[in-house]
């Protein structure tokens, strides 16, 4: 790299850091260690839903038009089937514009977990999601423990073991309050 490139990278990094301090909390990306932000989106029956409390949650942002999203869904279904009776929930937030595309895909894939529709991507943007799929693993106390970008094979031993570990952790007497939007 030449000196100009290095100087440009340093300036860009400095501007990015400065802007992050000026951004309101609502647009700061959610990271591991943060309190989960509240969600209030319609499910596929049109009822507004939030995130379950006191459960380990896999919060996944996806779309039917996204090949990696489609690729990871079967393993999400298997993961949910394995842990759903142990305090585990999946909340799959679709950013599709067409409701019918979501309904058809959910039926085809037998997605029996919670599917919400973020048609205008408001919640996705509040989480700082800009690529799909993106997932957040949230512990029973409402704290984001992992933030993962890209498709995941959820039945890989590392994820199964991690979910088991989180399920074994106790719920705090007072749950972490969601960060405000």
C-alpha positions, 0 to 999 in steps of 0.5 A: 500500500502506498502512503495515500492509501494508508492516509485515506484508510486512517481518515475513513476509520476516523470519520467512521468512529466520529460518526458512531458517536454522533449517531442516535442509539436507534441506528447503532448496530446491535452487537454481542453484549448489547441488550436486545432491542424490542420488536413489534411486528406482525406475524403471518396471521397479522397479530403484532408480536415481540420477542419472547422473554426468558427464552434463548432466542435465535433472531434471524433476519432473512428474505425469500429472494436471498439464496443463503437465507433459503439454504440455512432454513432447513437447519433452523427447522431442525434446530428448533425441533430439537430445542423447542421444548427446552426454552428455545425460540426462533424468531425469523424476521422476513424483509420481503415486500410481498406477504404471499412470498413469505407465506408460501415459503414458510409453508414449503419449509415447514417453518413452525417457529415464529415468523414476523414480517418487516415489510419496510425493514424498519426493525432490520435497520434498527438492528443495523442489519444490511446483509441477509441472512443475519442472526442474533443469539439472545440469552434468557436474560435478553442479552445478545450473545452472538451476532452472525452474518451469513448463512449458518449450518445451525446443526453443526456441533458448535451451534448445538453445543452453544444453544445447549449451554445457553439453555442451561444458564439460569434466568436472572430475577430481573431481565435486562430491559430492551434497549429503546429504539 
